[in-house]
């Protein structure tokens, strides 16, 4: 797949996910957004019982590229 196709489908997928999430979570409130740097590294830490949705919400709330890290059991078959 060409890079432009990958970018196109990635953008399309992100927009679709944003619409679905905004349907279920119509109000997303970011507290102290002015404290977040516009560039450079930033570490977001989610510690909620429903933390599987937190990365999606963080990705929607920020306009920056986001990379995720999780504990190993989330990737192991049960």
Buried (B, 14 or more C-beta within 10 A) or exposed (E): EEEEEEEEEEEEEEEEEEEEBEEEEEEEEEEEEEEEEEEEEEEBEBEEEEEEEBBBBBBBBBEEEBEEEEEEEEEEEE
